[in-house]
Amino acid sequence: MNGLIDFDCHEFLDNTNLAILEISLPEDDGNERRYEWLLINKQNLCIKRMLLKTRDSSSSVQERFFDLGFLKYASSSGVFIEAAAKDLHHLEHKGCEDIPEEYLSAVTGYLLENLVM
């Protein structure tokens, strides 16, 4: 997706305060990919890794349970409920091609500092 780090976007959910991305990164052997979920605070572009605990899927609705909260989404919209604050965030489910460049740069910086060896 970018020149510095090889990652692919699979999901992009967005609202005025936060964005949630599911990305994949190549493993060392090159054949497998590691999937990560990231929560982006749009005020300061701070990124938190969301550790996936469980998941449930149907043909129309996806549910993900993370250490940071619960995400439920369909093809056009979703909702994220923060575990700590119990805040409810309504989200628009967008295509990965719609991710703003500043988010991609923030993700690249985060990956360089935290996940990529």
Secondary structure, 3 states (H helix, E strand, C coil): CCCCCCCEEEEEEECCCEEEEEEEEECCCCCCEEEEEEEEECCCCEEEEECEEEEEECCCCEEEEECCEEEEECCCEEEEEECCCCCEEEEEEECHHHCCHHHHHHHHHHHHHHCCC
